[in-house]
């Protein structure tokens, strides 16, 4: 479980996160949604420690990350797995070397054990037989899947995904979403996904937090979201014609019932 | 104030770079990779430039000592000392600042904007040390070897000119190369190159590591890396010459 307690973050005079408190539960896919520039990436980067927060605390299973020393933070970070927007695979390493990297760096496994673990992670994301390819030779969706394989190589307790579907076609996006959800329940980890893709919300959003201009505006489940009465949330969720049509159909159905 | 800000941030980066490595085996692999990228891949340009500069210095020295009172072997002496004292260390380092410096800055800058450095940090890896320390070790080891190579090739260029023109006889040229040789000049050139390697690598790495924004910014940081490392290198050339060469 990850607890975010009253965190605020500014860049110069600009307040980007304003007194945000959220509890992200274990074994669930927790989604942070919001329009571009709302502060959700800053929130995610603050949680993982890439940004120092100005106020507040972040607890990983009751361990206060914000008050830890650099060395202690490094230890906790070994329990993190993160999928970046562009996958952030190391260009000069092959797929296999990318996935094996955390094992090489932090474990005492033998070479054979590391290869077995790498193969397992790649098979788990349906990416067998690409071990010797370089990231530049992969499609966007394949890169994301390799990114997930690398993120789970060390059996993380916490998985963070920043815009996992950006730049992907709807079918590949759903495939990535499903993969994230399966891994979350299979390994019983705390997963936080940063997205503005409403398909993801409806597919995997066990818990959804809506950020609007640096403020937590709404939280609930994917089932609550369509009937929520928050104006900012509704503006965001029903921004597309498709979503507006769904809303109209739903309202008509409600009226008939 | 801006200069102080950069100096402070440079110092912080360097202190992170020289922190204790997490897994030396991984660093060894990186060092081997950097030796190839920054060192072996620079041999070509150093050879080409040195051979032509050696040849040109030979012709220019001949042009300047036309007096019959001056012995012809002085051409060999001039070529040797110019290469030893300045060209094979300072000028080669300036060329390497352009080639290696821009390569380091653009590599790290690209890693920064594509979040590869963030990925390392999140895993708990000291990204500065993992990415920059192998570059420093490999350049500080390999650049002096490039100086030696430049000396050999530059003198060979001069010898070839002596051989195919009437500038000087090859025997006189070789005699000049050996005449009143101070081995200290050689260590002076190597010492300078080791310092220049550190300057080029760390300043370029600094600009790349802290690049932010788009690919355009990576290009700008790469240009800044070459300009700043060249200027600092030339300043240190003066300081080192005053300190070492007595």
Boltz contact constraints between the chains, C-beta under 6 A:
constraints:
  - contact:
      token1: [A, 48]
      token2: [B, 122]
      max_distance: 6.0
  - contact:
      token1: [A, 50]
      token2: [B, 118]
      max_distance: 6.0
  - contact:
      token1: [A, 74]
      token2: [B, 124]
      max_distance: 6.0
  - contact:
      token1: [A, 77]
      token2: [B, 122]
      max_distance: 6.0
  - contact:
      token1: [A, 77]
      token2: [B, 124]
      max_distance: 6.0
  - contact:
      token1: [A, 78]
      token2: [B, 124]
      max_distance: 6.0
  - contact:
      token1: [A, 80]
      token2: [B, 122]
      max_distance: 6.0
  - contact:
      token1: [A, 82]
      token2: [B, 122]
      max_distance: 6.0
  - contact:
      token1: [A, 84]
      token2: [B, 115]
      max_distance: 6.0
  - contact:
      token1: [A, 86]
      token2: [B, 114]
      max_distance: 6.0
  - contact:
      token1: [A, 88]
      token2: [B, 115]
      max_distance: 6.0
  - contact:
      token1: [A, 88]
      token2: [B, 116]
      max_distance: 6.0
  - contact:
      token1: [A, 88]
      token2: [B, 119]
      max_distance: 6.0
  - contact:
      token1: [A, 90]
      token2: [B, 116]
      max_distance: 6.0
  - contact:
      token1: [A, 102]
      token2: [B, 123]
      max_distance: 6.0
  - contact:
      token1: [A, 104]
      token2: [B, 26]
      max_distance: 6.0
  - contact:
      token1: [A, 105]
      token2: [B, 23]
      max_distance: 6.0
  - contact:
      token1: [A, 105]
      token2: [B, 125]
      max_distance: 6.0
